[in-house]
Each structure stands twice: as C-alpha cells, then as structure tokens.
Amino acid sequence: MKAFWAYLKDENGQTSTEYILLVAVVAMIVFKFKGKADTELGKLIDGVFGKANTMVDSIETGP
C-alpha cells in the first residue's frame, strides 16, 4: 500500500500526463471549430487565388 501512495505522490510522471491532457484539449477545440475554420480558410484561399488570377489575366491581356 505504501508503494501505491508513493507512486501517486511521485511527480516525475505528471509531466507526461499533463502533456496528454493538453493534447486532448487542443484536439477537442480543433474538432469543435473545424467547420468554421474550413469555411474561413476556404474564403481566404478563394480570395487570394481570385486576386492572383485577376493579376495574371491583366498581365496576359496587357493595358
């Protein structure tokens, strides 16, 4: 029984547990806002490539 309590009081293993909990929380946040991020990232990418296509078209046709 003393070994069990000593194991619980030992702080060496807590860092890995804390990292696992941190990764789990970050994963839950990512999954929660995945749809919103996909939408916003899609808008951003469309805007950037839309402007790039416009610039390329204007270069090809000339002034």
C-alpha positions in Angstrom: 0.0 0.0 0.0 2.9 2.4 0.7 4.3 1.8 -2.7 0.9 2.8 -4.2 0.8 6.1 -2.3 4.4 6.8 -3.1 3.6 6.2 -6.8 0.7 8.8 -6.5 2.9 11.3 -4.8 5.7 10.9 -7.3 5.7 14.0 -9.6 8.1 12.6 -12.2 5.3 11.1 -14.3 2.9 14.0 -14.1 4.5 15.9 -17.0 3.6 13.2 -19.5 0.1 13.1 -18.1 -0.2 16.9 -18.4 1.0 16.8 -22.0 -1.5 14.1 -22.9 -4.3 16.2 -21.3 -3.1 19.3 -23.2 -3.1 17.5 -26.5 -6.6 16.1 -25.7 -8.0 19.6 -25.0 -6.4 21.1 -28.2 -7.8 18.2 -30.2 -11.3 18.8 -28.8 -11.0 22.5 -29.7 -9.9 21.7 -33.2 -12.7 19.3 -33.8 -15.2 21.8 -32.3 -14.3 24.6 -34.7 -13.3 22.5 -37.7 -16.3 23.6 -39.8 -15.8 27.2 -39.1 -12.1 27.0 -39.8 -12.8 25.2 -43.1 -15.2 27.9 -44.2 -13.0 30.8 -43.3 -9.9 29.2 -44.7 -11.8 28.5 -47.9 -12.8 32.1 -48.2 -9.3 33.3 -47.7 -7.8 30.9 -50.3 -10.5 31.8 -52.8 -9.8 35.5 -52.3 -6.0 35.1 -52.7 -6.3 32.9 -55.8 -9.0 35.1 -57.2 -6.8 38.2 -57.0 -3.8 36.2 -58.4 -5.9 35.1 -61.4 -7.1 38.6 -62.0 -3.5 39.9 -61.9 -2.4 37.1 -64.3 -5.2 37.9 -66.7 -4.4 41.6 -66.7 -0.7 40.8 -67.5 -1.7 38.5 -70.3 -4.1 40.9 -72.0 -1.9 44.0 -71.4 -3.0 47.5 -70.6 
